[in-house]
Amino acid sequence: MVRVSNEFDRKHRIAIIGGGPGGYQAALSGAQLGADVTLIERAGVGGSAVLTDVVPSKSLIATADAAHSIQRAGVLGLEFVVDGRKVDVTTTVDLEAVNARLLGLAKAQSEDMHAELERAGVRVIQAEGRLDGPGRVVAWRKDGRRKQVIAEIPADTIVVATGAHPRELPTARFDGERILTWTQLYSLTEVPEHLIVVGSGVTGAEFASAYRLLGARVTLVSSRDRVLPGEDEDAARVLESVFERAGLEVLARSRAESVTRTRHGVVVTLADGRTIEGSHCLVAVGSIPNTKGIGLEKAGVQLTASGHIRVNRVANTSIPSIYAAGDCSDFLPLASVASMQGRTAVFHALGDVALPTEVRNVTSNIFTVPEIATVGWQQKDVEAGTVKGVVTTIPLQANPRAKMQGIQDGFVKIISTTTTGQVLGGVIVGPKASELILTIAVAVEHRLTTDQLARAFSVYPSLSGSITDAARAAHIVVPSSR
């Protein structure tokens, strides 16, 4: 067993459990600031975000988007010709090759991140990690049935970034073949004949969209009255309209009671007694934080009723020397937020400038087709009276670049104050909304007004022109200060 000790070294010692976005950024930041950093990761640097979640899922979605573009070629006047004859084209998907590619990309990304940490001087240990009180972390591996401790790491600061895993329903046990989590989809070698998706949140909507574009028949089971119940209502309506045109069936107000495997597929039984037969079922009903059995309670770290680690806006827990980042914490479960938490935690621990993370400045994106991106206060906040604001919406159909590209669906929405016109938030629905939202995010972060945003030059023609158009449409006459 290795004992990592720096008794005669004046460097600040940081131990990190979990190498996902939060742990990775914490490790890099600590090394750059001169600390002695040890990172413990059981699977590979990047964690589930890189290996089984964000990177592979968005790679799959990119493939589906490419297939969609080919299918829409006729809208732009393109024809496919074979031996001088015009032919109708139907895309076919080699899902085994697609999954091999995306898992290869994920592995390569993980290896690149590992190499970057080693170049920065971070000590990386591939093992399980747990706290042994507030000042020490233990790394261990299984040796048969025994847990063998391979390293003890004393630490001045500990960062817990252990992530989360898919939630399993007692009546829908995962088997990795027909009843699947989103991490198990990549084992499929063929596009499902009929994929039933249980759960209409972000994950369910994204995979439903992708697999429909890849050619699967898809049924989305939603216990709520619409898809994406927590998102902008106008955006959800656009997505439901796109789903309907694409032949994707949405069963609203339909709670799944159980999922059982049959000889050739699955049967989903709804709470009202109806049944749906399909070839496969994706269960996407949330996630559970990986906080059990890692010594948090012994170290005195407070948890929520759901098992998440309580943190403040600089990622500090109830114990001053212990921080938490990412999906294991009770903050926003986004990879970008996890990264920011990891950096902020180390900055705070080492006495550097640590700006508290402002939830209202966080951007998020749903990678459906079209994409849905949001930042800041939303229309529902205005309607609820939580914030005084005005909502300005510009449909993408009016945008010249959208017309050129054959874009039929989407809009830009800006929420601004009724007094000075300060930009409070926004929504973008359309292709590459994840890229376009940054403009509004910068305006929110720096408290720009719609007039200031409107004075920026957008390229003509461009989809970003709809952002400045919306800002101009939101112009108000500011009352005199006299």
PERA-V427719 format. One record per residue. RES is the residue in one small letter. NEAR is the number of other C-alpha atoms within 8 Angstrom. Layout:
res & near
RES & NEAR
RES & NEAR
This chain:
res & near
m & 5
v & 6
r & 7
v & 8
s & 6
n & 8
e & 5
f & 4
d & 5
r & 6
k & 8
h & 11
r & 12
i & 14
a & 16
i & 16
i & 15
g & 16
g & 17
g & 15
p & 15
g & 18
g & 18
y & 16
q & 12
a & 16
a & 15
l & 11
s & 11
g & 14
a & 13
q & 8
l & 6
g & 8
a & 11
d & 11
v & 14
t & 13
l & 15
i & 16
e & 16
r & 9
a & 7
g & 12
v & 12
g & 14
g & 15
s & 10
a & 12
v & 15
l & 15
t & 13
d & 11
v & 10
v & 13
p & 14
s & 9
k & 9
s & 9
l & 12
i & 13
a & 8
t & 9
a & 12
d & 11
a & 8
a & 11
h & 9
s & 8
i & 8
q & 10
r & 8
a & 10
g & 8
v & 7
l & 8
g & 6
l & 7
e & 8
f & 8
v & 8
v & 7
d & 4
g & 5
r & 6
k & 8
v & 8
d & 5
v & 6
t & 5
t & 7
t & 6
v & 8
d & 9
l & 10
e & 10
a & 7
v & 11
n & 13
a & 8
r & 8
l & 12
l & 12
g & 8
l & 10
a & 13
k & 10
a & 8
q & 10
s & 13
e & 10
d & 8
m & 11
h & 11
a & 8
e & 8
l & 14
e & 10
r & 7
a & 9
g & 8
v & 14
r & 9
v & 11
i & 9
q & 9
a & 11
e & 10
g & 14
r & 11
l & 12
d & 11
g & 10
p & 11
g & 11
r & 13
v & 15
v & 13
a & 15
w & 12
r & 10
k & 8
d & 7
g & 5
r & 5
r & 6
k & 9
q & 8
v & 10
i & 10
a & 11
e & 12
i & 13
p & 11
a & 12
d & 9
t & 13
i & 16
v & 16
v & 13
a & 16
t & 14
g & 13
a & 10
h & 8
p & 11
r & 9
e & 9
l & 6
p & 5
t & 8
a & 11
r & 9
f & 9
d & 7
g & 9
e & 7
r & 12
i & 17
l & 15
t & 12
w & 11
t & 8
q & 9
l & 9
y & 7
s & 7
l & 11
t & 8
e & 7
v & 12
p & 9
e & 9
h & 11
l & 15
i & 13
v & 15
v & 14
g & 14
s & 18
g & 12
v & 8
t & 10
g & 15
a & 14
e & 12
f & 10
a & 13
s & 11
a & 14
y & 14
r & 12
l & 11
l & 11
g & 9
a & 12
r & 12
v & 13
t & 13
l & 16
v & 15
s & 16
s & 11
r & 10
d & 8
r & 11
v & 13
l & 10
p & 11
g & 5
e & 7
d & 10
e & 7
d & 6
a & 11
a & 13
r & 8
v & 10
l & 10
e & 11
s & 8
v & 9
f & 12
e & 10
r & 7
a & 7
g & 7
l & 13
e & 9
v & 12
l & 9
a & 11
r & 9
s & 12
r & 9
a & 12
e & 9
s & 9
v & 14
t & 10
r & 10
t & 7
r & 4
h & 6
g & 11
v & 15
v & 12
v & 12
t & 12
l & 12
a & 9
d & 5
g & 6
r & 7
t & 8
i & 7
e & 8
g & 12
s & 13
h & 15
c & 14
l & 13
v & 14
a & 15
v & 10
g & 6
s & 8
i & 10
p & 13
n & 9
t & 11
k & 7
g & 6
i & 8
g & 11
l & 12
e & 7
k & 8
a & 11
g & 10
v & 13
q & 10
l & 9
t & 9
a & 5
s & 6
g & 10
h & 13
i & 14
r & 12
v & 14
n & 7
r & 8
v & 13
a & 13
n & 14
t & 14
s & 10
i & 11
p & 7
s & 11
i & 14
y & 15
a & 17
a & 17
g & 20
d & 16
c & 16
s & 12
d & 11
f & 7
l & 8
p & 9
l & 9
a & 10
s & 7
v & 12
a & 14
s & 16
m & 11
q & 15
g & 20
r & 12
t & 14
a & 17
v & 11
f & 13
h & 11
a & 9
l & 7
g & 7
d & 7
v & 6
a & 10
l & 6
p & 7
t & 8
e & 7
v & 7
r & 7
n & 10
v & 10
t & 11
s & 9
n & 10
i & 9
f & 10
t & 12
v & 10
p & 11
e & 15
i & 15
a & 14
t & 12
v & 17
g & 14
w & 12
q & 12
q & 9
k & 7
d & 10
v & 13
e & 7
a & 7
g & 7
t & 7
v & 8
k & 8
g & 9
v & 10
v & 10
t & 11
t & 9
i & 11
p & 10
l & 15
q & 12
a & 8
n & 13
p & 9
r & 9
a & 14
k & 11
m & 7
q & 7
g & 8
i & 10
q & 8
d & 12
g & 14
f & 13
v & 15
k & 12
i & 15
i & 15
s & 15
t & 12
t & 9
t & 7
t & 8
g & 13
q & 11
v & 15
l & 12
g & 15
g & 15
v & 15
i & 15
v & 14
g & 13
p & 7
k & 7
a & 13
s & 11
e & 6
l & 10
i & 15
l & 9
t & 7
i & 13
a & 14
v & 8
a & 12
v & 14
e & 8
h & 6
r & 9
l & 11
t & 12
t & 14
d & 10
q & 8
l & 11
a & 11
r & 7
a & 7
f & 5
s & 8
v & 7
y & 5
p & 8
s & 12
l & 10
s & 9
g & 12
s & 12
i & 10
t & 13
d & 10
a & 14
a & 14
r & 10
a & 7
a & 13
h & 9
i & 7
v & 4
v & 6
p & 5
s & 4
s & 3
r & 2
